Amino acid sequence: MSLVSPRRTCLGPAPRTASSSLAAFVGVVLLALADPSAAQTQTVLSGLEGPVDFALLPDGSVWWLEYYSGNVTRQDLATGDREVLFHVEPVMGGERGVVGLGVDQASADNGTFYLYYTVAEEGDRSGGINRLSRIDDGVETVLLTTTAAVRHNGGRILLHPDGSLFVSTGENDLGQPAQDPESLLGKILHLDPDGSAASGNPHGRVYSLGHRNVYGLAYDPDSGRLFATENGNAERDEVNEILPGHNYGWPDCEGTVRFDFPKQDDVPGSPCDEPAFTAPLGEFYATTTAAPTGAAVLAGHLYWASWNEGSIHRLDENADGTWSDKKVYQYGGRINDLEAGLDGRSLYYSNWTHIVRLEMPEPAGVAKLQPRADAEAGQAPLATRSADEGPGRGTPSGSAVLVISALAAVALGLRTRTRRPPT
């Protein structure tokens, strides 16, 4: 995975202040009041140097990519044995650096993994080159490069069970390249292991277009469906179902409205009803941002992480084709990546120093993802959010209302200090 726009997030750990500690405490209390059956947590690894992306392997090891050290490291959780497998010296600053890791599930045997990171381009201090590489037993092969920028470099890598890979690219904060099928910017690419275009792509290496900056990719092998989280400019972040050849609207549209920021919060934008654009499953939120990062499918359920909220959500498809979003875990700090455990019952997330395991109960009365009846069909339905405990949504009852309201007010006051101005 990679990191979210510095206009809405910070690249690197926030300093430990009294206000950030209080915000984390408030999040924990809110969770306890809203959901007494919160997931049990277990710290898997600690003392890490910015694990922006990680992978879980069937041999019981965890692999992670560190923003600050530039290392790809493997640890056997049973024995504690740890090994640095690869090291890069990336260009740093803004959203550049080491940002994406994809590991072949057979890597315990073949030692193959993929990296997405930024290298210097001579004479260019403001950008550089984003490089996608395959590493085979320590030997690097560059598969493709794109231009880099201080913002919007993408970098999420997802390995499909057939061995191909999906890779997200940012649009370098330029907007229009996302709509150009000849450009690799603002896209989700579908590639063979050698970096060439996978069969069935609608346009060369391009699988879908119209993306601003995708930071989470999740695939459900049972239903065959692919999902992505999308960061908006200063509002209306998206969760999308990714279909081949579909256009997700950026920079013409943001969420369900025409891109019209800045605007007055009380003046709604005009609807984004262009038939050529595919609507998101859900948007978060109408006047602020969740800044979604990692995404994962666990036991047929879709989860996504919110950087700005420090929370994990579950997005459920209803029988009528609409979607409902529910916040299921509140951490309170920044969440860099989210992965599904191989045991089918746990989620793992990384913050700036830890990888943490969550024991997730099977949601009662919630249907699992089903194969699409028409995988190529038009627009995806919008999410309903009545079940969410997130900002401005959900309806706690009883005496908890006063306590939650007071704590939420404190949390909002603290969060406004970290919000960045729109671009």
C-alpha positions as CSV (number, residue, x, y, z in Angstrom):
1,M,0.0,0.0,0.0
2,S,1.0,3.6,-0.1
3,L,0.4,6.7,1.8
4,V,-2.3,9.3,1.5
5,S,-2.1,12.9,0.3
6,P,-0.2,15.1,2.7
7,R,-3.0,17.6,2.2
8,R,-5.1,15.3,4.2
9,T,-2.6,13.2,6.1
10,C,0.9,13.3,7.3
11,L,3.7,11.3,5.7
12,G,5.5,9.8,8.7
13,P,4.5,9.3,12.3
14,A,2.7,12.2,14.1
15,P,4.5,13.4,17.2
16,R,3.3,11.9,20.4
17,T,1.4,14.8,22.0
18,A,-1.1,15.1,24.8
19,S,-3.8,15.8,22.2
20,S,-3.0,12.8,20.0
21,S,-3.0,10.5,23.1
22,L,-6.4,11.9,24.2
23,A,-7.7,11.4,20.7
24,A,-6.7,7.8,20.8
25,F,-8.3,7.4,24.3
26,V,-11.5,9.0,23.0
27,G,-11.6,6.5,20.1
28,V,-11.2,3.6,22.4
29,V,-14.0,4.9,24.7
30,L,-16.3,5.5,21.7
31,L,-15.7,2.0,20.5
32,A,-16.5,0.5,23.9
33,L,-19.7,2.4,24.1
34,A,-20.8,1.7,20.6
35,D,-19.8,-1.9,20.3
36,P,-19.2,-3.9,23.5
37,S,-18.2,-7.0,21.4
38,A,-15.2,-5.2,19.9
39,A,-12.5,-7.4,18.2
40,Q,-9.8,-8.7,20.5
41,T,-6.3,-7.5,19.5
42,Q,-2.9,-9.0,19.6
43,T,0.4,-7.2,18.8
44,V,2.3,-9.4,16.3
45,L,5.3,-7.2,15.7
46,S,6.5,-4.0,17.3
47,G,9.4,-1.5,17.1
48,L,9.2,-1.3,13.3
49,E,10.3,1.7,11.2
50,G,7.2,2.6,9.3
51,P,5.6,-0.6,7.9
52,V,3.7,0.9,5.1
53,D,2.8,-2.5,3.5
54,F,3.0,-6.1,4.6
55,A,2.1,-9.6,3.6
56,L,1.2,-12.8,5.4
57,L,2.5,-16.1,3.9
58,P,1.3,-19.7,4.4
59,D,4.6,-20.7,5.9
60,G,3.8,-18.6,9.0
61,S,6.0,-15.6,8.1
62,V,5.3,-11.9,7.8
63,W,7.0,-9.8,5.2
64,W,6.9,-6.0,5.5
65,L,8.2,-2.9,3.7
66,E,9.6,-0.1,5.9
67,Y,9.3,3.5,4.9
68,Y,12.2,4.8,7.0
69,S,14.7,2.0,6.6
70,G,13.9,1.1,2.9
71,N,14.1,-2.6,3.9
72,V,12.0,-5.5,3.0
73,T,12.1,-7.8,6.0
74,R,10.8,-11.3,6.7
75,Q,10.1,-12.8,10.2
76,D,9.1,-16.3,11.0
77,L,6.4,-15.8,13.7
78,A,7.0,-19.3,15.2
79,T,10.7,-19.0,15.6
80,G,11.3,-15.3,15.7
81,D,14.0,-15.5,13.0
82,R,14.2,-12.2,11.1
83,E,16.0,-11.5,7.8
84,V,16.4,-8.4,5.7
85,L,15.7,-9.6,2.2
86,F,16.2,-6.4,0.2
87,H,17.1,-2.8,0.6
88,V,16.5,0.3,-1.5
89,E,17.5,4.0,-1.2
90,P,14.4,5.8,-2.5
91,V,13.7,9.5,-3.1
92,M,11.9,10.7,0.0
93,G,9.5,13.6,0.7
94,G,5.7,14.0,0.3
95,E,4.2,10.7,-0.9
96,R,7.4,9.4,-2.5
97,G,9.6,6.6,-1.1
98,V,9.0,2.9,-0.7
99,V,5.3,2.5,-1.0
100,G,4.2,-0.9,-2.3
101,L,5.0,-4.6,-1.6
102,G,3.5,-7.6,-3.3
103,V,4.6,-11.1,-2.3
104,D,4.1,-14.3,-4.2
105,Q,2.4,-16.7,-1.9
106,A,4.9,-19.4,-2.8
107,S,7.8,-17.1,-1.9
108,A,9.0,-19.3,0.8
109,D,10.2,-21.5,-2.1
110,N,10.9,-19.1,-5.0
111,G,11.8,-15.9,-3.2
112,T,9.8,-13.7,-5.6
113,F,8.2,-10.4,-4.6
114,Y,7.4,-7.0,-6.1
115,L,8.3,-3.5,-5.0
116,Y,6.9,0.0,-6.0
117,Y,9.2,2.9,-5.0
118,T,10.5,6.2,-6.1
119,V,14.1,6.8,-7.4
120,A,15.8,10.0,-8.3
121,E,15.8,11.5,-11.8
122,E,18.9,13.6,-12.5
123,G,18.1,17.3,-12.2
124,D,14.5,16.8,-10.9
125,R,14.2,17.5,-7.2
126,S,10.4,17.8,-7.2
127,G,9.5,14.5,-8.7
128,G,11.6,11.5,-9.7
129,I,10.6,8.2,-11.2
130,N,8.3,5.6,-9.8
131,R,9.6,2.1,-10.4
132,L,7.8,-1.2,-10.3
133,S,10.3,-4.1,-9.8
134,R,10.3,-7.8,-9.4
135,I,12.9,-9.3,-7.0
136,D,13.9,-12.9,-7.6
137,D,16.3,-14.2,-4.9
138,G,17.7,-10.7,-4.4
139,V,18.0,-9.8,-8.1
140,E,16.0,-6.8,-9.2
141,T,14.2,-6.6,-12.6
142,V,12.5,-3.3,-13.4
143,L,9.1,-4.0,-15.0
144,L,7.9,-0.5,-15.6
145,T,8.4,3.1,-14.6
146,T,6.2,6.2,-14.4
147,T,6.9,9.8,-13.6
148,A,6.7,10.7,-9.9
149,A,5.6,13.7,-8.1
150,V,5.5,14.9,-4.5
151,R,1.9,13.9,-4.4
152,H,-0.2,11.1,-6.0
153,N,2.2,8.2,-6.8
154,G,-0.1,5.3,-6.1
155,G,1.8,2.1,-5.5
156,R,-0.6,-0.5,-4.3
157,I,0.3,-4.1,-5.5
158,L,-2.1,-7.0,-5.4
159,L,-1.2,-10.5,-6.6
160,H,-4.0,-12.4,-8.3
161,P,-4.2,-16.2,-7.6
162,D,-3.3,-16.8,-11.3
163,G,0.1,-15.1,-10.8
164,S,-0.8,-11.8,-12.5
165,L,-0.7,-8.5,-10.6
166,F,-2.8,-5.4,-10.2
167,V,-0.9,-2.2,-9.6
168,S,-2.4,1.3,-8.8
169,T,-0.8,4.4,-10.1
170,G,-1.4,8.0,-9.0
171,E,-2.0,10.8,-11.5
172,N,0.8,13.0,-10.1
173,D,-1.6,15.6,-8.9
174,L,-2.3,16.5,-12.5
175,G,-5.9,15.4,-12.9
176,Q,-6.3,14.9,-16.6
177,P,-3.8,12.0,-17.2
178,A,-6.3,9.8,-15.3
179,Q,-8.6,10.2,-18.3
180,D,-6.0,9.5,-20.9
181,P,-5.9,5.7,-21.8
182,E,-2.4,6.2,-23.3
183,S,-1.0,7.3,-20.0
184,L,-0.2,5.0,-17.1
185,L,-1.0,7.7,-14.6
186,G,-4.3,7.5,-12.5
187,K,-4.9,3.9,-13.4
188,I,-5.2,0.4,-12.1
189,L,-2.9,-1.8,-14.3
190,H,-3.1,-5.5,-14.8
191,L,0.2,-7.1,-15.6
192,D,1.8,-10.5,-16.1
193,P,4.8,-11.3,-13.9
194,D,7.2,-9.9,-16.5
195,G,5.4,-6.5,-16.5
196,S,3.7,-7.0,-19.8
197,A,0.0,-6.5,-20.3
198,A,-2.2,-9.3,-18.9
199,S,-4.6,-10.9,-21.4
200,G,-8.0,-9.4,-21.6
201,N,-7.0,-5.9,-20.7
202,P,-9.1,-3.3,-22.4
203,H,-6.2,-1.1,-23.3
204,G,-2.6,-2.3,-23.1
205,R,-1.5,-2.5,-19.5
206,V,-4.5,-0.4,-18.3
207,Y,-7.3,-2.3,-16.6
208,S,-9.4,0.7,-15.3
209,L,-9.0,4.5,-15.5
210,G,-10.2,7.7,-14.0
211,H,-8.5,7.2,-10.6
212,R,-6.9,9.9,-8.5
213,N,-4.9,7.9,-6.0
214,V,-5.8,4.3,-5.1
215,Y,-4.3,3.1,-1.7
216,G,-6.2,-0.2,-1.2
217,L,-6.8,-3.2,-3.4
218,A,-8.7,-6.3,-2.3
219,Y,-9.7,-9.4,-4.3
220,D,-12.2,-12.0,-3.2
221,P,-11.3,-15.4,-4.8
222,D,-14.7,-16.9,-4.1
223,S,-16.8,-14.3,-5.9
224,G,-14.0,-13.2,-8.3
225,R,-14.5,-9.5,-7.5
226,L,-11.9,-6.8,-7.2
227,F,-12.3,-3.7,-5.0
228,A,-10.3,-0.5,-4.4
229,T,-10.2,2.5,-2.1
230,E,-9.9,5.9,-3.7
231,N,-8.8,9.2,-2.1
232,G,-10.8,12.3,-3.0
233,N,-9.4,15.8,-3.0
234,A,-10.9,17.1,0.2
235,E,-14.2,15.2,0.5
236,R,-16.0,12.1,-0.9
237,D,-13.4,9.4,-0.7
238,E,-14.6,6.3,-2.5
239,V,-14.7,2.5,-2.3
240,N,-15.2,1.1,-5.8
241,E,-15.7,-2.3,-7.4
242,I,-13.1,-2.4,-10.2
243,L,-14.3,-3.7,-13.5
244,P,-12.2,-4.0,-16.7
245,G,-12.4,-0.9,-18.9
246,H,-14.5,1.1,-16.5
247,N,-13.9,4.8,-15.9
248,Y,-14.2,6.0,-12.3
249,G,-14.5,9.7,-13.2
250,W,-11.6,11.6,-11.8
251,P,-11.0,14.5,-12.3
252,D,-14.5,15.2,-13.7
253,C,-16.2,13.6,-10.7
254,E,-15.5,13.1,-7.0
255,G,-17.7,10.5,-5.4
256,T,-21.2,11.1,-6.6
257,V,-20.9,14.8,-7.6
258,R,-19.1,16.8,-10.1
259,F,-15.7,17.8,-8.9
260,D,-16.4,21.4,-7.6
261,F,-14.0,21.9,-4.7
262,P,-13.6,24.4,-3.2
263,K,-17.2,25.2,-2.5
264,Q,-19.5,26.2,0.4
265,D,-20.3,23.1,2.6
266,D,-24.0,24.0,2.5
267,V,-24.1,24.1,-1.3
268,P,-24.4,20.7,-2.8
269,G,-22.5,19.8,-5.9
270,S,-24.3,18.8,-9.1
271,P,-24.8,15.1,-9.5
272,C,-22.2,13.1,-11.4
273,D,-24.5,11.2,-13.7
274,E,-22.3,10.8,-16.7
275,P,-23.1,7.4,-18.2
276,A,-19.5,6.8,-19.1
277,F,-18.4,6.9,-15.4
278,T,-18.9,4.1,-12.8
279,A,-20.3,5.3,-9.5
280,P,-18.6,4.2,-6.2
281,L,-20.1,1.6,-3.8
282,G,-19.8,4.2,-1.1
283,E,-18.4,7.7,-0.5
284,F,-16.9,9.0,2.7
285,Y,-17.8,11.8,3.5
286,A,-19.8,14.7,1.9
287,T,-17.8,17.5,3.4
288,T,-14.7,15.9,4.8
289,T,-12.4,12.9,4.2
290,A,-11.9,9.5,5.6
291,A,-8.6,9.0,3.6
292,P,-9.0,5.2,3.0
293,T,-5.9,3.2,2.9
294,G,-5.8,-0.6,3.0
295,A,-8.6,-3.0,1.9
296,A,-9.1,-6.7,2.5
297,V,-11.7,-9.4,1.9
298,L,-12.0,-11.8,4.9
299,A,-14.4,-14.8,4.8
300,G,-16.5,-13.2,2.1
301,H,-16.7,-9.8,3.7
302,L,-15.1,-6.5,2.5
303,Y,-13.2,-4.4,4.9
304,W,-11.4,-1.0,4.5
305,A,-9.3,1.2,6.7
306,S,-9.7,4.9,7.3
307,W,-6.5,6.8,7.9
308,N,-8.1,10.0,9.2
309,E,-10.5,8.2,11.5
310,G,-8.0,5.5,12.6
311,S,-10.8,2.9,12.1
312,I,-11.7,-0.2,10.1
313,H,-15.1,-0.5,8.3
314,R,-17.0,-3.3,6.8
315,L,-19.0,-2.7,3.6
316,D,-21.9,-5.1,3.0
317,E,-23.9,-5.7,-0.1
318,N,-27.6,-5.8,0.6
319,A,-30.2,-8.0,-1.2
320,D,-31.5,-5.0,-3.2
321,G,-28.1,-4.2,-4.6
322,T,-27.3,-1.3,-2.3
323,W,-24.4,-1.3,0.1
324,S,-24.2,-0.6,3.9
325,D,-21.1,0.6,5.7
326,K,-20.4,-0.2,9.4
327,K,-17.4,0.8,11.5
328,V,-16.2,-2.3,13.2
329,Y,-13.0,-1.3,14.9
330,Q,-11.6,1.9,16.3
331,Y,-7.8,2.2,16.8
332,G,-7.5,6.0,16.9
333,G,-4.1,6.4,15.3
334,R,-3.0,6.0,11.7
335,I,-3.6,2.7,9.8
336,N,-1.2,2.1,6.9
337,D,-2.2,-1.3,5.6
338,L,-4.9,-3.9,6.1
339,E,-4.6,-7.6,5.3
340,A,-6.8,-10.6,5.7
341,G,-5.5,-13.4,7.9
342,L,-5.0,-16.8,6.2
343,D,-7.0,-18.5,9.0
344,G,-10.2,-16.9,7.7
345,R,-11.1,-15.3,11.0
346,S,-8.6,-12.5,11.6
347,L,-7.6,-9.1,10.2
348,Y,-4.2,-7.6,10.5
349,Y,-3.3,-3.9,10.3
350,S,-0.1,-1.9,10.5
351,N,0.4,1.5,12.0
352,W,3.8,3.3,12.1
353,T,5.5,0.9,14.5
354,H,3.3,-2.2,14.9
355,I,1.5,-5.0,13.1
356,V,-1.6,-6.0,15.0
357,R,-3.9,-8.9,14.7
358,L,-7.7,-8.6,15.2
359,E,-9.9,-11.6,16.0
360,M,-13.0,-10.8,13.9
361,P,-16.3,-12.5,14.8
362,E,-18.4,-13.6,11.9
363,P,-21.0,-10.9,11.4
364,A,-24.5,-12.2,12.2
365,G,-27.2,-11.9,9.5
366,V,-24.8,-10.4,6.9
367,A,-24.5,-12.0,3.5
368,K,-21.1,-12.8,2.0
369,L,-20.0,-11.4,-1.3
370,Q,-21.6,-13.1,-4.3
371,P,-20.4,-13.4,-7.9
372,R,-21.8,-10.6,-10.1
373,A,-24.6,-11.6,-12.3
374,D,-23.2,-9.3,-15.0
375,A,-19.5,-8.6,-14.3
376,E,-19.5,-6.1,-17.2
377,A,-22.7,-4.2,-16.3
378,G,-22.9,-0.5,-15.8
379,Q,-22.9,1.6,-12.7
380,A,-22.5,0.2,-9.2
381,P,-25.1,1.2,-6.6
382,L,-24.3,3.6,-3.8
383,A,-23.8,2.7,-0.2
384,T,-26.2,3.4,2.5
385,R,-24.5,4.3,5.8
386,S,-27.2,4.0,8.5
387,A,-25.4,1.3,10.4
388,D,-22.1,3.3,10.7
389,E,-20.8,4.7,13.9
390,G,-18.6,7.2,12.0
391,P,-18.7,11.0,12.0
392,G,-22.2,12.3,11.7
393,R,-23.8,8.9,11.2
394,G,-25.4,6.3,13.4
395,T,-27.8,6.7,16.3
396,P,-26.6,5.5,19.7
397,S,-29.4,5.2,22.1
398,G,-29.9,5.6,25.9
399,S,-27.6,7.3,28.3
400,A,-24.6,6.6,26.0
401,V,-25.8,9.5,23.7
402,L,-24.6,12.2,26.1
403,V,-21.2,10.6,26.8
404,I,-20.6,9.9,23.1
405,S,-21.6,13.4,22.1
406,A,-19.3,15.0,24.5
407,L,-16.3,12.7,23.6
408,A,-17.0,13.2,19.9
409,A,-16.9,16.9,20.3
410,V,-13.5,16.6,22.0
411,A,-12.3,14.3,19.3
412,L,-13.5,16.7,16.5
413,G,-11.7,19.6,18.2
414,L,-8.5,17.6,18.2
415,R,-8.9,16.4,14.6
416,T,-9.4,19.8,13.2
417,R,-5.9,20.6,14.1
418,T,-4.6,17.9,11.7
419,R,-6.8,18.7,8.7
420,R,-5.1,20.2,5.7
421,P,-6.3,22.9,3.4
422,P,-7.8,21.7,0.1
423,T,-5.8,21.8,-3.1
